[in-house]
Amino acid sequence: MDRHESKCIQEIVGDVTAKLGRVIAVEEKNQVGIDSRVHKVNALLNLGSDAVHFLGIWGMSGIGKTTIARAVFDRISTHFEGAIFLHEVREQSKSLEILQEKILSKILCLKDLRISSVFEGSNMIMRRLCRKKVLIVLDDVDHLSQLDALAGMHEWFGDGSRIIITTKDKHLLVTHEVDEIHEVELLNQSEAIQLFSRHAFKKDYPAKGYEELSKKIVHYAGCLPLALKVLGSFLYGREMAEWRSEVERLKRIPEDEIIEKLKVNFNGLREVEKEIFLDIACFFEGKKKEYIRRVLDSFDFYPDIGIKVLIEKSLVTVFGGMILMHCLIQEMGWHIVRQKAPEKPGKHSRLCVAEEFAAENVVGMWLDLSTPKDVVIKNEAFEKMKKLRLLKINNACVSCCPNCIPNEIQWLNWHGYPSKSLPQSLQPEKLVGLKLQYSHVIQLRKGIKLLDKLKYINLSHSQELTRTPDFTGIPNLERLILEDCSSLTEIHPAVGYLKRLQLFNLRNCTNLRSLPKQIILESLEVMILSGCSNPPSSVVLLKSLKTLSFRGCKAMASRTWRAFSSSWLLGQKIQDSMGLVLPSVSGLNCLAKLGLSDCNLLDGGFPCNLGSLCSLIELNLGKNNFISISAASIKSLSRLQILELVGCKRLEILPQLPPSIEECMQIIVHHCRVQLIY
């Protein structure tokens, strides 16, 4: 064969291959939004570069990873000396040698190739492909051993090669050090309607009269391509009555085909990660990540690593500080809990329905009603729940409280708790969180009981509460919230020795007569005294304090603060007959936010040594009665970024600010009559 014939053959092969590529691409006609997604992946592949490039395509089950990878493969495979798309590596991973044989046989056009070990296969791939420009797609990888055997390193392949990996586990891609990771996004609403219609009606839009039912199905599917295809195909050609029946069925019974595919990632979790997933699915979806972390930590679930694993495996996401879960992933979690005993709620591990009380296997109960509803809880309701570690009741109007709460309880959250105190029989040695907002509690309990695991107490808006518990038995308390406990008159002296306390909220405790004489809160970061009638005269010993609010503290009439200030606070200024003189704040080197709004401050009423707050970023002086601000104090606040003066109606003059502050500081002066800024 001469050179001219060889060139002709190459041109013919190239032309035929290109046409085949276009024929294959016809299969994309049932896909929606594929062009834009392929474009994004091609941009990440950097096809113009001669470097070997590994790209990971990551996302939840059924989101379209394989579809995108297949479309990319079909469009670019003709540009490589050899190409192969290995489908469902996870399901074939028991025999990695066979997968290695497929790669070599396809790219090298070999027949009857036999590989005796994974080690041999890896070496052969490296030796035979290191000078070839190849395209390899490894679809649905779920273990690092698969990558090590099939595409171990960049050096295995020739210049310009591209290796595409689809997976539900981001950490696999990170560990394998791929060059780029592309996260697949859900379809938007219009794309979802179009994809569903192509399967349900064989056209791009719903049939007349089926528009609303189609929207309900798409909403149920959460715009997930897998669910849209399955449900659309099932409903094709059916009558409207059958459609309505299916919509109602899906509210109670999930589609098995969808659930089973979504369960793959759950099945690969470790046991503690499964517990975290089920707790989030049943109780915490849409809640703040930090709150969830605290609760799960109380169960010794190691949430920092556990939540990270769920994110990497596409089971949850974090957005705006909240943990979110796709609606079908959440439904899969509910299904897992129910399937152990479909007809016997008492056998379920987690409950969310009021009618399911007295279930012996329950570890968590979450009765969070959207609107207030009368709920009858019998005295013996919790007697059988020996394993109960989490209890939340919200918007349930309960006339009387059960006399027994399980001692295994670790997180007790009862909004509107009806009793005057906790049951005397309760010995919650494992209790970590106690949240009884809007309760009828007068006193939590009498006597000292060691609760060394208890870290969080929230009794806010419990307006019958008159005194706090003895904190001697709660040495590890980190957060104490007593906001709007308007009947609270005294706080137990032991609060002053809580060395781990980080947040102390006494907002609107208007009848509080005094605070303890000895306060050694070396870890305290946030102290809120807003609306208190008797704020302290100084806070200089709280060396870790970052946020301090006196908002709305208009007077300091009680003499009890004088005794208070002589012990743990070092201030000298007390009540001024014309207005409030606030405490000394010198020594608060960590303080970043100080709220002094609506404190009836007059000229000369600023805290002593305000300028010594070297870390202060935000200062709120709004709604006060001074005419001017001390230039010396403001000038020294070198890190100040926000100065709020809203509603300072008497303010006429602002002091000169150093250039370093003027460049970055935001001054908010609404409803002021400032005439001059020097």
C-alpha positions as CSV (number, residue, x, y, z in Angstrom):
1,M,0.0,0.0,0.0
2,D,1.5,3.4,-1.0
3,R,1.4,6.6,1.0
4,H,-1.5,8.0,-1.2
5,E,-3.7,5.0,-0.5
6,S,-2.9,5.1,3.3
7,K,-3.9,8.7,3.4
8,C,-7.2,8.0,1.6
9,I,-8.0,5.2,4.0
10,Q,-7.3,7.5,7.0
11,E,-9.6,10.2,5.5
12,I,-12.4,7.6,4.9
13,V,-12.1,6.2,8.5
14,G,-12.1,9.7,9.9
15,D,-15.2,10.6,7.9
16,V,-17.1,7.4,8.9
17,T,-16.1,7.9,12.5
18,A,-17.3,11.5,12.5
19,K,-20.7,10.4,11.0
20,L,-21.0,7.6,13.6
21,G,-20.4,10.2,16.3
22,R,-23.2,12.3,14.9
23,V,-25.5,9.2,14.8
24,I,-24.7,8.3,18.4
25,A,-25.5,11.9,19.4
26,V,-29.0,11.5,18.1
27,E,-29.7,9.6,21.3
28,E,-29.3,13.0,23.1
29,K,-32.6,14.2,21.6
30,N,-34.4,12.9,24.7
31,Q,-32.1,14.9,27.0
32,V,-32.8,18.4,28.2
33,G,-30.3,21.1,28.8
34,I,-27.5,18.9,27.7
35,D,-25.6,21.4,25.5
36,S,-24.9,23.9,28.2
37,R,-23.8,21.1,30.6
38,V,-21.5,19.5,28.0
39,H,-20.0,23.0,27.3
40,K,-19.1,23.4,30.9
41,V,-17.4,20.0,31.1
42,N,-15.5,20.6,27.8
43,A,-14.2,23.9,29.2
44,L,-12.9,22.1,32.3
45,L,-11.3,19.4,30.1
46,N,-9.1,22.1,28.4
47,L,-8.9,20.1,25.2
48,G,-6.4,22.3,23.6
49,S,-3.7,21.4,26.1
50,D,-1.3,18.5,25.6
51,A,-1.2,17.8,29.3
52,V,-2.9,14.7,30.7
53,H,-6.0,15.8,32.5
54,F,-8.2,14.0,35.0
55,L,-11.8,15.4,35.5
56,G,-14.3,14.3,38.1
57,I,-18.1,14.7,37.5
58,W,-19.8,14.6,41.0
59,G,-23.4,14.7,42.1
60,M,-26.2,12.8,43.8
61,S,-27.8,9.6,42.3
62,G,-30.0,10.2,39.3
63,I,-28.8,13.8,38.7
64,G,-27.4,13.0,35.2
65,K,-23.7,12.4,35.7
66,T,-23.6,9.5,33.3
67,T,-25.7,11.3,30.8
68,I,-23.4,14.2,30.7
69,A,-20.3,12.1,30.6
70,R,-21.8,10.0,27.7
71,A,-22.6,13.1,25.7
72,V,-19.1,14.5,26.2
73,F,-17.6,11.2,25.2
74,D,-19.7,10.9,22.0
75,R,-18.7,14.4,20.9
76,I,-15.0,14.3,21.5
77,S,-14.0,10.7,21.3
78,T,-13.0,11.0,17.6
79,H,-10.1,13.3,18.6
80,F,-8.2,10.5,20.4
81,E,-6.2,7.6,19.3
82,G,-8.3,5.3,21.5
83,A,-11.4,5.8,23.6
84,I,-13.6,3.7,25.9
85,F,-16.6,4.4,28.1
86,L,-16.7,1.9,31.1
87,H,-20.3,1.8,32.4
88,E,-21.1,1.2,36.0
89,V,-17.7,0.4,37.3
90,R,-19.1,0.0,40.8
91,E,-21.2,-3.0,39.8
92,Q,-18.3,-4.6,38.0
93,S,-15.6,-3.9,40.6
94,K,-15.5,-7.4,42.0
95,S,-13.4,-8.3,39.0
96,L,-11.1,-5.4,38.3
97,E,-9.0,-7.5,36.0
98,I,-11.9,-7.8,33.6
99,L,-12.3,-4.0,33.5
100,Q,-8.5,-3.7,32.8
101,E,-8.9,-6.2,30.0
102,K,-11.8,-4.1,28.5
103,I,-9.7,-0.9,28.5
104,L,-6.7,-2.5,26.8
105,S,-8.8,-4.6,24.4
106,K,-10.8,-1.7,23.2
107,I,-8.0,0.9,22.9
108,L,-5.4,-1.5,21.4
109,C,-7.8,-3.6,19.4
110,L,-6.7,-6.8,21.1
111,K,-8.5,-10.1,21.2
112,D,-8.4,-12.9,23.8
113,L,-6.4,-10.7,26.2
114,R,-6.2,-12.3,29.7
115,I,-4.9,-10.6,32.8
116,S,-4.2,-12.7,35.8
117,S,-3.9,-10.0,38.5
118,V,-4.8,-6.4,39.1
119,F,-1.1,-5.6,39.6
120,E,-0.3,-7.1,36.2
121,G,-3.2,-5.2,34.6
122,S,-2.1,-1.8,36.0
123,N,1.5,-2.3,34.8
124,M,0.2,-3.3,31.3
125,I,-2.1,-0.2,31.1
126,M,0.9,2.0,32.1
127,R,3.3,0.4,29.6
128,R,1.0,0.1,26.6
129,L,-0.9,3.5,26.9
130,C,1.8,5.8,28.1
131,R,2.4,7.0,24.6
132,K,-1.1,7.1,23.4
133,K,-3.6,10.0,23.5
134,V,-6.6,8.3,25.0
135,L,-10.1,9.2,26.3
136,I,-11.3,7.0,29.2
137,V,-14.6,7.5,31.0
138,L,-14.9,5.6,34.3
139,D,-18.6,5.7,35.2
140,D,-20.0,5.4,38.7
141,V,-16.8,4.8,40.6
142,D,-17.3,4.3,44.4
143,H,-13.9,3.1,45.7
144,L,-10.4,4.3,45.5
145,S,-9.1,0.8,44.5
146,Q,-11.0,1.1,41.2
147,L,-9.2,4.3,40.3
148,D,-5.8,2.9,41.4
149,A,-6.4,-0.2,39.2
150,L,-7.8,1.6,36.1
151,A,-6.3,5.1,36.0
152,G,-3.7,5.2,38.8
153,M,-1.6,8.2,37.7
154,H,-1.3,10.8,35.0
155,E,2.0,9.2,33.8
156,W,0.1,6.1,32.7
157,F,-1.3,7.9,29.6
158,G,0.1,9.8,26.7
159,D,0.1,13.5,26.1
160,G,-3.3,15.0,25.6
161,S,-5.2,12.1,27.3
162,R,-8.4,12.8,29.2
163,I,-9.7,10.7,32.0
164,I,-13.3,11.4,33.1
165,I,-14.6,9.9,36.4
166,T,-18.2,10.1,37.5
167,T,-19.0,9.4,41.1
168,K,-21.3,10.2,44.0
169,D,-18.4,10.6,46.4
170,K,-16.4,13.8,46.1
171,H,-13.7,12.6,48.5
172,L,-12.7,9.9,46.1
173,L,-11.9,12.6,43.6
174,V,-10.0,14.7,46.1
175,T,-8.0,11.7,47.3
176,H,-7.1,10.7,43.7
177,E,-6.0,14.3,43.1
178,V,-8.0,14.9,39.9
179,D,-7.3,18.2,38.2
180,E,-10.9,19.5,38.2
181,I,-14.2,18.6,39.9
182,H,-17.5,19.5,38.2
183,E,-20.6,19.4,40.4
184,V,-23.7,18.6,38.4
185,E,-26.6,20.9,39.1
186,L,-30.3,20.0,39.2
187,L,-32.5,20.9,36.2
188,N,-34.3,24.2,36.5
189,Q,-38.1,24.2,36.6
190,S,-38.7,24.7,32.9
191,E,-36.1,22.1,32.0
192,A,-37.7,19.6,34.4
193,I,-41.2,20.2,32.9
194,Q,-39.7,19.6,29.5
195,L,-37.9,16.4,30.4
196,F,-40.9,15.0,32.2
197,S,-43.1,15.9,29.2
198,R,-40.9,14.1,26.8
199,H,-41.4,10.8,28.8
200,A,-45.0,11.4,29.8
201,F,-46.4,12.9,26.6
202,K,-43.6,12.4,24.0
203,K,-43.4,16.1,23.4
204,D,-41.8,19.2,25.1
205,Y,-44.8,20.3,27.1
206,P,-47.7,18.8,29.0
207,A,-50.9,17.9,27.3
208,K,-53.9,20.2,27.7
209,G,-55.5,19.7,31.1
210,Y,-52.4,18.0,32.6
211,E,-50.4,21.1,33.4
212,E,-51.1,21.3,37.1
213,L,-50.7,17.5,37.7
214,S,-47.4,17.7,35.8
215,K,-46.2,20.5,38.1
216,K,-47.1,18.4,41.1
217,I,-45.1,15.5,39.8
218,V,-42.1,17.7,39.0
219,H,-42.3,19.3,42.5
220,Y,-42.4,15.8,44.0
221,A,-39.4,14.8,41.9
222,G,-37.4,17.9,43.0
223,C,-36.3,18.4,39.4
224,L,-34.2,15.2,39.6
225,P,-33.8,13.7,36.1
226,L,-34.0,10.0,37.3
227,A,-37.4,10.6,39.0
228,L,-38.7,12.6,36.1
229,K,-37.9,9.9,33.6
230,V,-39.3,7.0,35.8
231,L,-42.5,8.8,36.7
232,G,-43.0,10.2,33.2
233,S,-42.6,6.8,31.6
234,F,-45.0,5.2,34.2
235,L,-47.7,7.8,33.5
236,Y,-47.4,7.8,29.7
237,G,-50.8,7.0,28.1
238,R,-52.7,6.9,31.4
239,E,-56.0,8.5,32.1
240,M,-56.3,11.7,34.2
241,A,-58.0,9.7,37.1
242,E,-54.9,7.4,37.2
243,W,-52.6,10.5,37.3
244,R,-54.5,11.9,40.3
245,S,-54.3,8.5,42.0
246,E,-50.6,8.3,41.4
247,V,-50.0,11.8,42.8
248,E,-51.9,10.9,46.0
249,R,-50.0,7.6,46.3
250,L,-46.7,9.3,46.1
251,K,-47.6,11.4,49.1
252,R,-47.5,8.2,51.2
253,I,-45.7,5.5,49.3
254,P,-42.4,6.4,47.4
255,E,-41.6,4.9,44.0
256,D,-39.4,1.8,44.7
257,E,-37.3,2.1,41.6
258,I,-36.2,5.7,42.6
259,I,-35.7,4.8,46.3
260,E,-33.5,1.8,45.5
261,K,-31.2,3.8,43.3
262,L,-30.9,6.6,45.9
263,K,-30.1,4.0,48.6
264,V,-26.8,3.0,47.1
265,N,-24.9,5.8,48.8
266,F,-26.6,5.2,52.1
267,N,-25.7,1.6,52.1
268,G,-22.0,2.5,51.7
269,L,-22.0,4.6,54.9
270,R,-20.5,3.5,58.2
271,E,-23.0,2.8,61.0
272,V,-22.5,6.2,62.8
273,E,-22.9,8.0,59.5
274,K,-26.1,6.2,58.8
275,E,-27.4,7.4,62.2
276,I,-26.5,10.9,61.4
277,F,-28.2,10.7,58.0
278,L,-31.4,9.3,59.5
279,D,-31.5,12.0,62.2
280,I,-31.1,14.7,59.6
281,A,-33.7,13.2,57.3
282,C,-36.2,12.8,60.1
283,F,-35.5,15.8,62.3
284,F,-33.0,18.3,61.1
285,E,-33.3,19.0,57.4
286,G,-33.3,22.8,56.9
287,K,-31.9,23.5,60.3
288,K,-28.8,25.5,61.1
289,K,-25.6,23.4,60.8
290,E,-24.2,24.5,64.1
291,Y,-27.3,23.6,66.0
292,I,-27.4,20.2,64.3
293,R,-23.7,19.7,65.1
294,R,-24.3,20.4,68.7
295,V,-27.2,18.0,69.0
296,L,-25.3,15.2,67.1
297,D,-22.2,15.8,69.2
298,S,-24.3,15.2,72.3
299,F,-25.0,11.7,71.0
300,D,-21.2,11.0,70.4
301,F,-21.8,10.8,66.7
302,Y,-18.7,12.8,65.8
303,P,-20.6,15.2,63.5
304,D,-17.7,17.2,62.1
305,I,-16.4,14.3,60.1
306,G,-19.9,12.6,59.7
307,I,-21.6,15.6,58.1
308,K,-18.6,16.1,55.9
309,V,-18.9,12.5,54.6
310,L,-22.6,13.1,53.9
311,I,-21.7,16.2,51.9
312,E,-19.0,14.4,49.9
313,K,-21.4,11.5,49.1
314,S,-24.0,14.0,47.8
315,L,-26.6,13.1,50.5
316,V,-26.8,16.6,52.0
317,T,-25.6,20.1,51.1
318,V,-24.9,23.2,53.2
319,F,-26.3,26.5,52.0
320,G,-26.6,29.7,54.1
321,G,-25.4,27.9,57.1
322,M,-28.2,25.4,56.9
323,I,-28.1,21.7,56.1
324,L,-30.3,20.8,53.2
325,M,-31.4,17.5,51.7
326,H,-33.0,16.8,48.4
327,C,-36.7,16.0,48.9
328,L,-36.3,12.4,47.5
329,I,-33.2,11.8,49.5
330,Q,-35.1,12.8,52.6
331,E,-38.0,10.6,51.6
332,M,-35.5,7.7,51.2
333,G,-34.5,8.3,54.8
334,W,-38.1,8.2,56.0
335,H,-38.6,5.0,54.0
336,I,-35.6,3.3,55.6
337,V,-37.0,4.1,59.1
338,R,-40.5,2.8,58.2
339,Q,-39.5,-0.3,56.2
340,K,-38.4,-2.2,59.3
341,A,-42.0,-2.4,60.4
342,P,-44.4,-0.7,57.9
343,E,-47.5,-1.5,59.9
344,K,-46.1,-1.1,63.4
345,P,-45.0,2.5,64.2
346,G,-44.0,1.3,67.6
347,K,-41.1,-0.6,66.0
348,H,-39.7,2.5,64.3
349,S,-36.6,4.1,65.6
350,R,-37.7,7.7,64.9
351,L,-41.2,9.2,65.2
352,C,-42.7,12.4,63.8
353,V,-46.4,11.8,64.4
354,A,-48.4,12.4,67.5
355,E,-50.4,9.1,67.2
356,E,-47.2,7.1,67.5
357,F,-46.5,7.4,71.2
358,A,-45.4,4.5,73.4
359,A,-43.0,3.0,70.8
360,E,-40.4,0.9,72.5
361,N,-37.6,1.1,69.9
362,V,-37.7,4.9,69.6
363,V,-34.4,6.8,69.9
364,G,-35.8,10.1,68.6
365,M,-39.2,11.8,68.7
366,W,-39.8,15.0,66.8
367,L,-43.4,16.4,67.2
368,D,-43.0,19.7,65.4
369,L,-46.4,20.8,64.3
370,S,-46.8,23.6,61.8
371,T,-49.8,25.1,63.7
372,P,-50.8,24.7,67.3
373,K,-52.8,21.6,68.0
374,D,-54.2,19.9,71.1
375,V,-52.3,16.8,71.8
376,V,-53.0,14.3,74.6
377,I,-49.9,12.9,76.2
378,K,-50.7,10.3,78.9
379,N,-48.7,10.0,82.1
380,E,-47.2,6.7,81.0
381,A,-46.5,7.9,77.4
382,F,-42.7,7.7,77.7
383,E,-42.5,4.7,80.0
384,K,-41.7,2.3,77.2
385,M,-39.3,4.6,75.4
386,K,-36.2,3.4,77.3
387,K,-33.9,4.2,74.4
388,L,-35.2,7.8,73.8
389,R,-32.2,10.2,73.4
390,L,-33.9,13.0,71.5
391,L,-37.3,14.6,72.3
392,K,-38.7,17.7,70.6
393,I,-42.2,18.9,71.0
394,N,-43.4,22.2,69.4
395,N,-46.8,23.7,68.9
396,A,-48.4,20.8,70.8
397,C,-50.9,22.1,73.3
398,V,-50.6,19.7,76.2
399,S,-52.7,20.1,79.3
400,C,-50.6,18.0,81.6
401,C,-47.1,16.7,81.5
402,P,-46.2,13.0,81.8
403,N,-44.6,12.1,85.1
404,C,-41.9,10.1,83.5
405,I,-39.2,11.2,81.0
406,P,-36.6,8.5,80.2
407,N,-33.3,8.9,82.0
408,E,-31.5,8.1,78.7
409,I,-32.6,11.5,77.3
410,Q,-29.7,13.5,75.9
411,W,-31.5,16.4,74.2
412,L,-34.8,17.7,75.6
413,N,-36.5,20.4,73.6
414,W,-40.1,21.1,74.7
415,H,-41.6,24.4,73.5
416,G,-44.3,25.4,76.0
417,Y,-43.4,22.7,78.6
418,P,-46.6,22.6,80.7
419,S,-45.3,21.6,84.2
420,K,-43.9,23.8,86.9
421,S,-40.7,21.8,87.2
422,L,-39.0,18.7,85.7
423,P,-40.2,15.3,87.1
424,Q,-38.4,14.4,90.3
425,S,-37.9,10.9,89.0
426,L,-35.9,12.2,86.1
427,Q,-32.2,11.4,86.5
428,P,-30.8,12.5,83.1
429,E,-27.1,11.9,83.6
430,K,-26.5,11.9,79.8
431,L,-28.5,15.2,79.2
432,V,-26.5,17.6,77.0
433,G,-29.2,20.1,75.8
434,L,-32.2,21.4,77.7
435,K,-34.5,23.8,75.8
436,L,-37.8,24.7,77.4
437,Q,-38.7,28.0,75.8
438,Y,-42.1,29.5,76.7
439,S,-42.5,26.9,79.5
440,H,-44.5,27.2,82.7
441,V,-41.5,26.3,84.8
442,I,-41.2,28.2,88.1
443,Q,-38.1,26.3,89.2
444,L,-36.4,23.5,87.2
445,R,-35.9,21.3,90.2
446,K,-34.9,21.4,93.9
447,G,-31.6,20.2,95.2
448,I,-28.2,19.6,93.5
449,K,-27.8,16.8,91.0
450,L,-24.6,16.4,89.1
451,L,-25.3,16.9,85.3
452,D,-21.7,17.2,84.1
453,K,-22.6,16.6,80.5
454,L,-25.2,19.4,80.3
455,K,-23.9,22.2,78.0
456,Y,-26.9,24.1,76.8
457,I,-29.8,25.6,78.8
458,N,-32.5,27.7,77.1
459,L,-35.4,28.8,79.3
460,S,-36.2,31.9,77.3
461,H,-39.7,33.4,77.5
462,S,-40.5,31.3,80.6
463,Q,-42.2,34.1,82.3
464,E,-43.1,32.2,85.4
465,L,-39.5,31.3,86.2
466,T,-38.4,33.0,89.4
467,R,-35.0,31.5,90.1
468,T,-32.4,29.5,88.2
469,P,-31.1,26.0,89.2
470,D,-28.0,25.5,91.3
471,F,-25.2,25.6,88.8
472,T,-22.8,23.7,91.1
473,G,-23.9,20.5,89.5
474,I,-23.6,21.8,86.0
475,P,-19.9,22.6,85.7
476,N,-19.6,22.3,81.9
477,L,-22.4,24.6,80.9
478,E,-21.5,26.5,77.7
479,R,-24.7,28.4,76.8
480,L,-27.2,29.9,79.2
481,I,-30.2,31.7,77.7
482,L,-32.7,33.3,80.1
483,E,-34.1,35.9,77.7
484,D,-37.5,37.5,78.6
485,C,-37.8,35.6,81.9
486,S,-39.6,38.6,83.3
487,S,-40.3,37.1,86.7
488,L,-36.7,36.1,87.3
489,T,-35.4,37.9,90.4
490,E,-32.2,36.1,91.2
491,I,-29.5,33.9,89.7
492,H,-27.8,31.3,91.7
493,P,-24.3,32.4,92.7
494,A,-22.6,29.3,91.3
495,V,-23.1,30.8,87.8
496,G,-20.1,32.9,88.5
497,Y,-17.8,29.8,88.5
498,L,-18.9,28.4,85.1
499,K,-15.5,28.4,83.5
500,R,-16.8,27.0,80.2
501,L,-19.7,29.4,79.8
502,Q,-19.5,31.1,76.4
503,L,-22.9,32.8,76.0
504,F,-24.9,34.5,78.7
505,N,-28.2,36.0,77.6
506,L,-30.3,38.0,80.1
507,R,-32.2,40.2,77.6
508,N,-35.3,41.7,79.1
509,C,-35.0,40.2,82.5
510,T,-36.6,43.3,83.9
511,N,-37.1,42.2,87.5
512,L,-33.6,40.8,88.1
513,R,-32.5,42.3,91.3
514,S,-28.8,41.3,91.3
515,L,-26.1,39.2,89.8
516,P,-23.7,37.1,91.9
517,K,-20.8,38.8,93.6
518,Q,-18.1,36.5,92.2
519,I,-18.0,36.1,88.5
520,I,-15.1,34.1,86.9
521,L,-16.4,33.6,83.4
522,E,-13.0,33.2,81.7
523,S,-14.5,31.7,78.5
524,L,-17.5,34.1,78.1
525,E,-17.6,35.5,74.5
526,V,-21.2,36.9,74.3
527,M,-23.0,38.7,77.1
528,I,-26.5,40.2,76.4
529,L,-27.9,42.5,79.0
530,S,-30.3,44.4,76.7
531,G,-33.4,45.7,78.4
532,C,-32.2,44.8,81.9
533,S,-33.1,47.5,84.4
534,N,-30.0,47.0,86.4
535,P,-26.9,46.5,84.2
536,P,-23.5,46.0,85.9
537,S,-21.2,49.0,86.3
538,S,-18.2,47.4,84.6
539,V,-17.3,44.2,82.7
540,V,-13.5,44.5,82.7
541,L,-12.8,41.1,84.1
542,L,-14.4,39.3,81.1
543,K,-11.2,39.0,79.1
544,S,-12.6,36.7,76.4
545,L,-15.7,38.8,75.7
546,K,-16.4,39.5,72.0
547,T,-19.9,40.8,72.0
548,L,-21.5,43.0,74.7
549,S,-25.0,44.5,74.5
550,F,-26.6,47.0,76.8
551,R,-29.3,47.9,74.3
552,G,-32.3,49.5,76.0
553,C,-30.7,49.7,79.4
554,K,-32.1,53.1,80.3
555,A,-31.6,53.2,84.1
556,M,-29.6,51.8,86.9
557,A,-31.7,52.6,89.9
558,S,-31.1,49.6,92.1
559,R,-28.4,49.9,94.8
560,T,-27.7,46.2,94.4
561,W,-25.4,46.9,91.5
562,R,-23.2,49.0,93.7
563,A,-22.3,45.9,95.8
564,F,-22.1,43.9,92.6
565,S,-19.6,46.3,91.1
566,S,-17.3,46.3,94.1
567,S,-16.6,42.6,93.7
568,W,-16.2,41.2,90.1
569,L,-16.5,44.5,88.2
570,L,-14.1,47.3,88.7
571,G,-16.1,50.3,87.4
572,Q,-16.6,53.4,89.5
573,K,-19.5,55.3,87.7
574,I,-23.0,54.6,88.9
575,Q,-26.3,56.3,88.3
576,D,-26.4,59.8,87.0
577,S,-29.6,61.8,87.7
578,M,-29.8,63.0,84.1
579,G,-29.1,59.8,82.3
580,L,-27.3,56.5,82.3
581,V,-23.6,56.4,82.8
582,L,-22.4,53.0,81.5
583,P,-19.6,50.9,82.8
584,S,-15.9,50.9,82.3
585,V,-14.9,48.6,79.4
586,S,-11.1,48.8,79.7
587,G,-9.3,45.6,79.3
588,L,-11.8,44.0,76.9
589,N,-9.2,43.3,74.3
590,C,-11.2,40.8,72.4
591,L,-14.4,42.8,72.2
592,A,-15.5,43.2,68.6
593,K,-19.1,44.3,68.9
594,L,-20.6,46.7,71.5
595,G,-24.3,47.7,71.6
596,L,-25.2,50.8,73.5
597,S,-28.3,51.8,71.6
598,D,-31.3,53.3,73.4
599,C,-29.5,53.6,76.7
600,N,-30.4,57.3,77.4
601,L,-26.7,58.2,77.1
602,L,-26.0,61.9,77.6
603,D,-22.8,63.8,77.0
604,G,-20.2,62.4,79.3
605,G,-22.1,59.1,79.7
606,F,-19.8,57.0,77.5
607,P,-18.1,54.0,79.1
608,C,-14.7,54.7,80.6
609,N,-11.8,54.1,78.3
610,L,-13.9,53.4,75.2
611,G,-10.8,54.0,73.1
612,S,-9.0,51.1,74.7
613,L,-11.1,48.6,72.8
614,C,-8.4,47.7,70.3
615,S,-10.5,44.9,68.6
616,L,-13.8,46.7,68.3
617,I,-15.3,46.5,64.8
618,E,-18.9,47.5,65.3
619,L,-20.3,50.2,67.7
620,N,-24.0,51.0,68.0
621,L,-24.8,54.3,69.7
622,G,-28.2,54.8,68.1
623,K,-31.2,56.4,69.9
624,N,-29.2,58.2,72.5
625,N,-29.4,61.8,73.7
626,F,-25.8,63.1,73.4
627,I,-25.0,66.2,71.3
628,S,-21.4,65.2,70.5
629,I,-19.1,62.2,70.6
630,S,-15.8,62.2,72.4
631,A,-13.1,62.6,69.7
632,A,-10.5,61.0,71.9
633,S,-12.5,57.8,72.3
634,I,-13.4,57.3,68.6
635,K,-10.0,58.3,67.3
636,S,-8.3,55.4,69.1
637,L,-10.6,52.7,67.7
638,S,-8.3,51.7,64.9
639,R,-10.3,48.6,63.7
640,L,-13.7,50.2,63.8
641,Q,-15.7,49.5,60.6
642,I,-19.3,50.3,61.6
643,L,-20.5,53.3,63.6
644,E,-24.3,53.3,63.9
645,L,-25.9,56.6,65.1
646,V,-29.5,56.0,63.9
647,G,-32.1,58.1,65.9
648,C,-29.5,60.3,67.7
649,K,-31.8,63.3,67.2
650,R,-29.7,65.7,69.3
651,L,-26.4,64.8,67.7
652,E,-24.9,67.8,66.0
653,I,-21.2,67.2,65.6
654,L,-19.1,64.2,64.6
655,P,-15.5,64.3,65.6
656,Q,-12.6,64.1,63.2
657,L,-11.7,60.5,62.2
658,P,-8.2,59.3,61.3
659,P,-7.8,58.5,57.5
660,S,-7.3,54.8,58.3
661,I,-10.8,54.6,59.7
662,E,-12.5,56.8,57.2
663,E,-11.3,54.6,54.3
664,C,-13.2,51.5,55.6
665,M,-15.7,52.6,58.1
666,Q,-19.5,52.7,57.5
667,I,-21.3,55.5,59.3
668,I,-25.0,55.1,59.6
669,V,-26.7,58.4,60.6
670,H,-30.4,58.1,59.6
671,H,-32.8,60.3,61.6
672,C,-30.0,62.5,62.9
673,R,-29.5,66.3,62.4
674,V,-25.7,66.2,62.1
675,Q,-24.7,69.6,60.8
676,L,-20.9,69.2,60.5
677,I,-18.4,66.5,60.1
678,Y,-14.9,67.7,60.7
